[in-house]
């Protein structure tokens, strides 16, 4: 019996000493990361945050029960095998709870539409939303026709498509200093989200869908995004990321948003196929993943989690 007590006492002391050693080593490890990565992660509040981000993980997920695909080429839609088949130009929104747009009482901000109006057009016709389309560099034929039919609109950065749809030949900037005189805007001007909300009269209004495909500039937009404001007013936040965007740029969204769908860069639209959808390894002319560009497995995993089209829903509206 005495021997058993002695053994138990020995192990208790051993584990206490081990815990103290581990705590001391962890403190040293934290200090090492804090010193080594002080410049790259200077915006993080503590070395604990750094350690939390070293482990590669995916975004927090919400299993949306009602996902709807919006937009996409009509020919591809006709041949798609199911309602969630990935189609180039189409986007997804979550319709669970109050995240669903209320017909004729919804607002859509659409940044970087290029020549594809199918998403904006369907949100306008199916839900009768107020549509605010932005692209500083590309003007689709629908908008060109409006401009050409009215000489007074030759240099106008704003075109009225109909009573509830406006096109803005300007873009969004993550630079909060980009608060230009809204009365003197010019084509190709880039302005802050605050200025855009003021311009569209959406300040303190619910935005049912915030869609963004702006070829890399999204990094700065998310950097300056006021999450308290976004959590209160944005329902669906859907966007395409590019190679400059990292997990640390987007993890702030988890304050209230959850990933519910993604279309990775391992897929691409193919105009020669009947559905507009083909896996990259089947398409010799498609986008290719160059493994040599990644210095280690962590960087590759981060790319897989963050690159492509990401779809988030605000859980405050679920």
N, C-alpha and C positions, 0 to 999 in steps of 0.2 A: 504493500500500500504506500509506504514511504517512497519507494522507488518510483511509483506511478506519479505521485505528487511532484517529485523532483523532475521527472521528464516533462510533465505539463508546465511546470515553472520555467524550465529551460526553453521550451518552445515559445512560451509567452514573451520572454525576454528577447528571444531571437527575432520574433516578428515585429516587436516594438523597434528594435535596432534597425531592422530592414526597412521599416516604414520611414524612419528618420533619414536613413541614407537615400531612399527614393525621393523623399521630399526635397532634400538638399540637391540631388542631381537634377530634379525637375526644375528647381529654381535656377540652377546654372544653365539648363537647356533653354529656359525662357529668356534668360539674359543673353545667351548666345544668339537666339533668333532676333531678339530686340536690337542687338548691335549690328548683326549681319544684314538684316532687312530693314533697317531704320528708314532708309530713303524710299524704298519701293513701297513699304506699307506704313508710311508716316501718318496716314489718315486714320489708321486703326487705333482704337482707344487704349489697347494694352497688349502685352505679349500673349495674354490668354487668347485674345482674338486671333492672333497669328497662328497659334497652335491649333485652334479650332479649324482654320482654313487649310492647314497642311494636309489633313486627311481629305482625299478626293471623295466627293459625294455628289449626288444629284440634287436638284431642287426639291423642296418639299412639294408633295403631290396631292392633288384633289381629284377624286374619281367622279368626274362630271357624268351625270346620268343622261343629260340631253345635250349632245354636241351637234351643232349644225354647220355644215359646210356652206359658205356663201361665196358666190362668184365663180369664175373659171370659164374657159372656152366652152361654148355651147356644144360643139362637136365632141369634145372630150367628155362632157357631162352625159351625153347621150350614150356613150359607150362604156362609162364607168361601171364596174361590177357591183359596187355598193355605194351607199350615201356618204361614206367617209373616205373613199378612195382619194389619194392625194392627186390633185390636179394643179398644174402650174397656173398661178393667178388667182386661185381660190384660197380663202382663209376660213378658219374655224372660230366659232364663238360658243360659249357655254350658256345654256338657257335655263339652268337650274335656279329656282327661287326667284328673287328679285333681280338677278343678273340678266334675265330675259328682257330685251327691249320692249317697251310698251308702245304699241302701234300708234303712230302719229304724235307720240310724246317722247321721242328718243333723239339723241344727238350722236353723230359720228364724226370723229376727227380722223382723216385719212391722209397720211404723209408719204410722199414718194410714190405716186400712182403710175408714173411713166405713161405708156399708151394703153394700159389695161384698166378700163373703168368698170369691169364686171362686178367687183365687190361693191363699189359705191352705188352702182346702178341698182343692184339687187336690194341693198339696204334701203334705198330710196323707194323702190316700187313695192317690195314685200312688207316693209314695216312703216313706210311713209315717214322715215326719219328726216331730221334736218342734217344735210350732208355738207361737210366742209372739207373739200379736196385741195391738197397742197402739192405743188411740184414747181420748184424754181427754174428748172432747166428743160423740162419736156412739156410740150403742149399737145395733147391728143387731138385727133381730127375733130371730134365733137366740139371742143373748145375753140379750135382754130376757126371753125365755121361761124361761131357766134361772134368772134372778133372781126372777121372779114366782112360780116354783114352789117357792121356798125362802125363807121369811121371814127367815132368818138372813143371807141375802145381800143384803138391802135396801140397805145402805150399803157393801157390800164392794167394794173397787177391783179385786179379782181373782176371776174366775169360771173354774171348771174345766169345759171343754167335754167332754173325755173324758180318757183316761189320758195322752195325749200332746199335748193341745191346751189352752192356757190363754189367756184373754182378760184384758187389763189395762186398766182404765178410767183409765189414767194415760198421760202422754206423755213424750217425750224432750226434753231441754233441752241447749243448747250451753253453758250456764252450769255450770262445774265446781264452783261452790259449792252447787249444788242437790243436796246429799247429805243428804236428809231421813232421819229415823228410819224405816227400812223396816218396822219393826213397827207404826208408826202412820200408814201411808199413807192418804190420803183420795182419793176420786174427784176427778178433774181435776188432781191433783198433777202437776208436771213435774219430772223428775229427770234427772241426768246419765247418760251412757252407762255410766260406771263403776258407778253405783248399779244400773242396769238389769242389767248383767252379774252383779252380786252377787245381785240379786233373783231372777234366772232360773237361777242356778247355772251360768252360761255363762262365767265367768271362766276364761281360759286354755283354752277349748274352741273347737273349730273351728265357725265359723258358715258354713254352706253358702250361704245367701242372706240378705243384709242389704238389705231393701226399705224404701223410705221415700218417703212422699208427705205432707208435713206443712205444706203451704201457706205456704212462705216461711221457716219456722224452720230449714230445712236449712242456711242460710248459717252460722248460729252453731254448728251441730253439726259441720260440716266444719272450721270455724275451730279448734275444740277437739279434733278427732280426732287421736289419737296414731297417726301413720303407721307407726311401728315395730310397734305392736300390730296394727294393721289388716293390714299386710303378712304377719304371721305367722298370723293366725287367720281372716280373712274371704276367702271364695272369690269369690262373685259379689256385687257392690255395685251395686244398681239403684235409681234414684230419679228423682223428678220435680223439676225446678227451677222457680223463679218469678223474677219480674223483678228481685228484689234480688240475685240471684246473678250474679257476674261470673267471667270466666275465671280471674282471679287467686285466687278462692276455691277453685277446683277443681284447679288445675294441680298442687297438692301430691300428688294421687292418683297422678300418673305415677311416683312412687317405685317402685310395683310393679303398678299397675293400668293396663289398656289398654282403651280404648273398643272394643266389638265390635258395638254396635247403637245406634240412636237412633230415637226417634219425635219429630219436631219439632212445634212448635206450629202448623205450617201444616196440620195435620190434626186432626180431632175426631170423636168418636163422634156418630152421628145415630140416635136411637131410631126414626125413621120409615123408615130405610133397611133393606134386607134383610141387610146385613152389618155394620151399626154403624160404617161407615167412609165418610167422604166428604171430599173436598178442600174446603178452606175457601172457595175462590172459587166453588164450586158451591153453597154453603150460605149463603143470604142472612141467615140467623138465627145463623150460627156466629160463632166468634171471629174478629176481624179485626185485621190488622196495621196499626197507625196509623203510617205512615211519618214523620209530623210529630214524633213523639216522639223521634226519633233525630237528634242534632245533626250527625252526620257518618257517612260510610260505615264507619268503624272500629267505631263503636258498633253499627251495624246488623249488621255481620259477626259481632261478638262475640255478639250476641243469637242469631243463627242457629246458632252453634256451641254455645252453652251452654244454650239454653232448650228445655224439653220434657222428655221421658223419656230419660235417659241410662243406658246399660248398660255396666258395666265388669267385667272379669274379672281376677283376680290371676294374673299370669304365673308366680308361684312355684309354682302348682298345675298349670301346663300341662305 
